[in-house]
Amino acid sequence: FKQLPLEAKAAVAAGMVFFSMMLSRSYLAEKLDLRTRRWLLRLQMALFANALMLIGSLHVWRSTVTTFSRSSAASSFCFMPWKIAVFMFLALAHSSFFTLLFLVAEEPYFFSLAAYTCLGAYIILIFFLFTLGSVEQAYKFLAGRGTKAGPVNKNRTVMKPVLAVVLTAVLTVVGLLNASQPPTVNSVEVPVHKLPSAMNNLKVVLLSDIHLGPTVGKTKLAMIVRMVKALKPDITVIVGDLTDSEAEIIRPAVEPLGELNSPLGTYFVTGNHEYYTSDVSNWFELLKSFNIRPLHNENVKIVSPKSTDDWFCLAGVDDIEADVLRYSGHGMDLKKALGDCSSEHAIVLLAHQPVAAKWALQERPDINLILSGHTHGGQMFPLNAGAYFLNPFFVGLYKVGQNTFVYVSPGTMYFGIPMRLGSRAEITEIILHSP
C-alpha cells in the first residue's frame, strides 16, 4: 500500500468508506438511534466525497502549480502567492461537505458560501483540465506524434492550465450571477383528463429543491414565498428537498412558509435530502404547524369551491431513497398512496424523483399528472449531461401515453453550490384544464 501512488491510495480510501456506508445501511440502520445515524451518514458521505476529490485535487495541483514550477514563472514573485491561492482554493472546496455538520443557521455563513463556490469552480476546473488534456493527446495522436519522444513544448504545457483557469473563472462568475437572480416564474398549461369542468383553470404552484441549509436561508425563502403569494394559487405543492438540515437547527429559516395561504391547501412530499437529515418526523410536525400537510403515502380530495361533487385526487409518495436508507416507517408505497383514488376521477401525484414517476406510471397508468423535481435541470455545467442521462424525465413537461403528463421542476433554488449554468431556478405555475 505504501508503494501505491497518492491517487491510488485515495481511491482505496474512497472504496473503504463506501463499503462502510453499505455496511451501515444494511446492518446498523435499525440498531442506531436517529441522531447517531444522522451524524454517521453525513460523516461517511463527507469522507467519501473528499477521498474522491483528493484524486482530482492532486491533478489540479500538478497542473496549476507543479507545471509552473518547471518554467520561468517559478522565479516570479507571484508564484508563491499563486501556490497559496491554489492550496486555499482546494482546501475550501474540500471543506464544503463538512459545513452541513457545523455551519447551518438561519442565514448562510460566508465561509459556507465561499466553500461551496470553490466546490463549483473545482468541478468546472477538473472538467476543463481533463478536456484540454484529452484534446492535446488526440492532437498528438492524429499528428503522428503519439509514440514519438520529441521535445516538449513548454509554452503549450503552460497554456493548458492557464486556459482552464481562465474559463473556470469566467463560468464561475456567470454561474454565481445567474443563481443570485430570483427564480423565474414559468406558466404551464396542462390538460387533465377527467378534471371536473368546475375546476377548469385551477392554478397549482409547484416548488421543489429549495435546499434550506448551508447556502440557502430565511431571506431567500421569504423571497420565494412573496413570489408564490403574488401568483395567488389555488394549491401550493412542495415536491421534496426542502431542507438539508434538522428541523430544530434551521427552524427560524422556515418561518416564512407560514405565510403560504392557498385556499385549497399547501402540500409536501419528501425528497431524498429529507431522509439524509434523519429528521423526517420532526419536519412533518414543523410543517404541520405552518398549515402545510405532508402526504406520507396518502391522498386527499381536492374539492371544488363551487360544488362538493366536483373533486380530484391529490396523492403523494415518500421518496425512494427512504427504501435505500432503510428509513423505518417510510418508503414509496404507491398502493397505499392511491388507495382511495379511483380512475373515475382525475389523479395528480406528487413524487420527488422522476424515477419514482416512471415506476408509478408502470403500476398505475391511469394517473393523469405527476409533479416531480430532483434533477435541478443539471444545475450547473458540466453536471447537466449526467443528470440528463440518469433520469427518465429531465426537466419540463412530458406527455406519456394518451392522457398522462409528467412535469419535472428544475428546482426553486439550488443544492449547496450557489451557481446555475445551463439551467435556471424556477417557480412553476401550472394551470389545469378540464377536457
N, C-alpha and C positions, 0 to 999 in steps of 0.2 A: 504493500500500500504506500509506503514511504517513497518508493521509486516512481509512482504514478505522477503525471503532470497535474498541476493545480486544477485544470478543467475536469480531469477525470475524478479527482478527489471530490470536487463539488458535485459532480453527477452521482457519485456513490452516496454522498451525504443526502442529496435530494431523494434518492431511492430509499434510503433508510427511513427518512421522515415520512415519505409516502406510505411505506409499509406500516409504520407505527400508526398512521391515520386510519388505515384499513383495519388494523387490529382494534383500535379504539372504537370504530364504528360497529365492528362485528361482535366484540366480546365485552366492552366496557360501557356501551351506551346506556344499558339499563341498570348498571351497577353503581354509576356515579351520580351524585346529586347534580342539579342543573347548573349551579354556579361553577362547580369544578369542571363539568363537561364544557361549559362555555369557554372558560379560560384555556382548557387543554386544546379544544378545537381551534381557537384563534391563534394560540401559540404555535401549534403544528402548521397551520396554514402560513403563518408569517415565516417560520423557519424553512418550510418547503419552497416558498416563493424566493426567499433570499438565497437559498442554495442554488436554485436555478439561475437567478440573476447573477450570481458570482461568476458563472461561466461567461456571460456576456460582459460583465464588468472587467474581467481580465482582458478580453478582446478590445474593449473601449480604451483601457489604459495603454495597451501596447500600440494601438492605432493612433492615439492622440497625444501620447507622452513619449513612449519608447521610440517611436518613429522619428520624432523631432529631436530626441537626444542624440541621434546619429547624424544629424545635419548641422549646418552652421547656425541654426536657430538656438541650439543648446547654449551657445555663448552669449546670447542676448539677455539683457536684464529682465525681459518679460517672461523668460522660460520658467523661473521658479514660481512667480505668481500664477502662471498657467497650470503648473503641476498642482498647486494648492487648490486652484479653482476646479480642476477635474476631480481631484480627490473629494472635495466638499460636495460636488455635484453627485458623485456616486454614493457618498455616504448618506446624503439626503434621500436619494431615490430608494436606497435600501431601508431606511428608517420609516418610510411611509406606511408599511404594513403594521408597524408597531403603534401607530397613532390611535388605532382602534382600541388598543388596550389601555392607553394612558391619556389621550388628549381628545376627549369628546365632551362638548359643553353646549350651552345654549347657542353660542356663535362660534364659528371656526377659529382656531388658533392660527396665528400667522405661520408658525412652524409647520403645521399640518398642510396648509395651502402651499407653502414652499416645497415641502417634501413630495406631495403628490404632483405638483407641477414638474419637478425634476423626474419623477417616475414617468410621466407622459413624454417628456423630452428624451428620456432614456430609451423608451420603446421606439421612438422615431429614429433616434441616432443609430441604434442597433440595426434597424431596417436599412438605412442608407449605407452604413458601412458594409453590410452583407451584400446589398445590391450592387454597389460600386465595385466591391471586390469580385463579385461574380462576373460583372461586365468586363473587368480587367482581365480575368482569367480566360473568358471567352474570346476576347480580342487577341490575346497571345496565342490561343489555340488556332483561331482562324487565320492568323498571320503566319502560321507555321513556326512559331517560336515556343510552342508549348513544351518541347523537350530539349530546347537549347539553353545552355547556361551562358547566355550573353550578359553584357554589363547591365547593371540595374540603373534605371533612370530615376535618380533621386528626386527630381522635380515632380515626376508623375507620382512617386510614392508619397510625397508630402502633400500633393494637391488633393489626393483622395480623401484623407481625413478632414482637410480644410473645407472641401466642398460639402462633405457630410455634416460638419458642424454648422456651416452657414445655412444649409437647407433646414436643419433641425431648428435653429434659432428662429428662422422666418416662420416656419409652420407652428412652432410653439406659441409665438405671439399671436398669429392668426387664430389658433385654437382657443387661446385664452380670451381673446376679444369676442369670438363667436359665442363661447359658453357664458360670458358675462351678460349677454343680452337677455331680456325677458323671453320666456317661451313664446313661440308663435302660436296663434290660435288657428287651427285647421278645422274648417267646417266640412263634414262629410255626410252626404245623404245616403241612407241605406233602406231599400225596400225590405220589409219584414213580412214574410208570408204568415197569414192568419192574425196579423195585428188588427185589433178592432178599429173600425173607421173613426170611432170617437177618440181614439188615441193617435190619430194621424198627426204628424209633425211634432210628436213628443221629442223633447230635447234631453239628451243624455250627455253629460260632460265626463270625459274619461281622463283620469290621471294615472300615471304609472311611474315607477322607478324614480321617486323623489330622493331617496337615499339620505335621509337625515343622519348626520354623523360628522366625521372629521372635517369635511369641506362644505357641507350644506347645513345651515342653521335656521334660526327663527326668522330672520329678515327675509330670506328667500322664500320660505314657506308662507309668510304673511303676504308677500307679493303674489304668489300663486293663488291664494285664497281670494284676494281682491279681484284678480282677473276672472276667477270662476264666478264670483258673485255678480260681476258685471254682465256675464253671459245669461244670467237668470235661468239656470237649467231646471228641468222638472226632476231630474235624478242626477246625482253625482256618484261615480264609482271610482274606487282606487284599487287597481289590479296588481297589488303587491310591490315589494321592495320599497315600502315607505321609509324604512329605517335600517341602519346598520349598527344600532346600539341598544342597550337595555332601556326599558321604559323609565325607570327611576332616574337614570343619569340624564336623559335628554328630555324629560317631561316639559320643562319650560319652553323648549323649542317647538313643541307640538301644539301649544295652546291656540294658535290661530285656526286650527281645524275646527274649534268650537264655534267659529263664525259661519261655517257652512250651513245653509238653511234651505236646502232644496225641498220643495213641498212634498214630493213623493219619497224622500229619504236619501241618505248617503250610505253607501255600502262599501265593504272592504273584503278582499281576499288576500291570503298570504302569498308572499313570494319566497324565493329561496333564501334571501337575506334575512327575513324574519326568523327563519329556523337557524341561521348562523348565530343569531343573538341568544338562542336557547332561552328566550323570554316571551314566548308567544302568548301564554296565558295572561301575563301582566299587560301585554299590549292590547289584548282583547278587552280587558277591563278598562284600560285607559281610553280606548276609542269609544267604548260604550258611554263613558262619562261625558263625551263630546257629542252624543247622539249619532254616532256612526256605528252601524250594525255590521259586525263581522259575519260573513257567510261561511261557516265552518262545515263544508259538505252539506249544505242545506239550501233551501229556496224560500222565496217569499212571493206572494201575489202582488203585483203592481196594478192597483185598481184605478180605473179612470175616474177623475173627479166628477165627470158628467154622468156616469152610470156605474153602479156597483156590479152590473152584469158583464161589464167590459173589463178585461184584465189580461195580463200576460205573465208568464212565469220567469222570474229572475233568479238564477241559481249561481252558486259559487262553489268551487272546489279548492281544497288545500293544495299547496304547491307540491309537485312530485318529488322535490328534494327531501321532504319530510320522510318519505319511504327510504331514501338512500341513507339518511342520518338515523333512521330507526327512532324517530321522534314519537314518544309514547302518545297514543290517542290521536295522532294526526297522520295524514296521508291522503292522496287523491282517492276519493270514493264516489265515482260518478253515479252509481246506482242509488246511493243514499242521497246525494245532492239533488237528483232529479226524481226522487221518489213520488212526489205529488204532481209532477209535470207531465201531462199527457200531450199527445200530438194534436189534440183538438184545439189547443191554444198555442200561441207563439211562445217560443222558448229562447231566452237570452242567457248565455252562460259566461261567467267571469272565470278565467283560468290564466294564471300569470304567464306560463311558458307556452310558446307556440307548439312545442312537442305535445304538451297536455291537450291543446286544442285538436291536434291531429288524432290523438288517441280517443278523445271524446267523440269525434265525428265517426270514427270507425265503430264505436259502440252504439252511438245514438245519432244516426244520420238525420233524424228529424229535428235536430237543433237548428234554429234559424239564424242565430247570430252569436259569435264568440268574440269576446273582447280580451285581448292579451297585451303583454308588454315584453319585458325581459331583454330584448335584443339591443335596445338603445340605438337601433339603426347602425350598430357598429361603434357608435360614439365617436371614435377618432381613427384616422388613418394611422397605421395600416391594419387595424383590427377589424375594419369593416368587412373585409373578404372572409375572414374566419367566421364572423357572426352570420354572414350570408349563407355559407355552406353548411353550418351546423344546425340551422333552424329550418323546418319545413315551410314556415311563413316568416319573412324577414321584417318588413315594415309596410304599413299601408293597408289598403283594402283588397281582399281576395274573395273571389266567388268560387264556391266549392259545390259542385252539383247544380241542381236546378233552383233550390230555394234556400241555400245556406251561404252566409258571408262570414268571413273572419277579418277582424281589424286588429292590427298589431301596432301599438303605440311606440314611437321612437324614444319615449321617456320624457318626463316633465322636467327633470334636472339631469344629473349625471352621477356615476359612481366614482367617488374618490378623486380621480384626475379632473381638475376643473377646466377641461378642454373639450371642444367639439370640432372635429374635422371630417367633412363629408357627411355630416348629419346635423340636425337642428332639434333642440328641445321643443316639446310641443304639448299644448293643452288641446285635446280633441273635442270638438263639438259635433256630436252625432245626432242627426235628425232622422228619426224613424218614420218611415212612410208605410201606410197600410196599402195593400194591393188594390 
